[in-house]
Amino acid sequence: MRVAFFNNKGGVGKTTLVYHIAHMLVDHGHRVLLLDLDPQSNLTAMCVEEERLEELWPSDEEHSQTILGSIRPILRGIGDITTPHVEELRDGLGLVPGDLGLSTFEDKLSDAWPRALDRREDAFRVLTAPHRLASLAASSQSADITLLDVGPSLGAINRAALLAADFVVTPLAPDLYSMQGLRHLGPTLIDWRKGWSDRVQRNPDSELDLPGGRMEPLGYVVMQAGMRLSRPIKAYERWVERMPREYRRAMLREEPSAGDGHPPHLTTAGDPFCLGIMRHYQSLMPLAQDARKPMFHLRPADGALGAHMDAVRRCREDFGLLSRSILSRIEHTKANVSVEV
């Protein structure tokens, strides 16, 4: 099972969200794989010590232990993907490290998309590379959940990454920029899903492992919900109130109305697609970064004293609820929801 976290508006805290959900899922007994498909590689930098990063990203161009190393034969036109290296972060949690050089894959993927319509086998191998890498890595780790972190764009890399995803979670900040990103994201996912469906029928290699291209919208997470002195509370509330309707309109192609079971004034509290509302936890982040652990794992020895420990407990409760909400929504979606193409 693969879940991508994606909003083409950056700066909403997506990578921090992925990191903490992964650790919470492991705390609850799941085996989790993280796949860093963002060329900025922020998730890898969050997970790995700087000394280890220097080993993963040496001065030469090979970078054999990153995702770039696994796709390099395709980039060079001399072969197929190689088995990816998985960095063990803790028992039950592994990471396929990202690489800033992954951006060089963009042109190759862009070129392969139209050529797949001409039944070109090499084009299908290029487009399915993220899916097949995820399968190999998850199998090697016996992972039951794979979380995909992708960059904030609607480019070819993210299209290939999202094709490999079963479900899509959309982090949203309560502002105009996030809403605008959502309005572009929904129609784009629909186009990608339909485009992949057209291409699958033309695949010339029946033995090639193809992604399903489901990309089913799972729901949204309201990010950065803390009140800031520089921001009027009414402005914050106005954007949060619009999220249920905007999400349905953009991602599900629905127009909520009082007669279809989705009241036009539905709130996040009553919206099944609202997976959670996350706080800032600004005081905990520096401590967590120094300790190289999730915020809800902080201890007094890490500097989490007094009020900080109260925040740690709230953080653990919030991410526990969010992770359970995501798993519950997945089960509900698998049983009851089919996305129209």
Protein Blocks (a to p, Z undefined) as FASTA:
>chain_A
ZZddddfbghkommmmmmmmmmmmmmnopacddddfbfklmmmmmmpcfklmmmmmcfbl
nlmmbmklmmmmmmnopaccdddddddfbghiacddddfklmmmmmmmmmmmmmmmnopa
klmmmmmmmmmmmmmmmmmnopabdcddddddfbfklmmmmmmpmbdcddddddfklmmm
mmmmmmmmmmmmmmmmmmmmmocblkbccdeklopafbdcdehkbccfklcfklmmmmmm
mmmmmmmmmmnopacdfknopafkbcfklmmklnbdcdfklmmmmmmmmnopafklpcfk
nopahjlmmmmmmmmmmmmmmmmmmmmmmmmmmmmpccdZZ
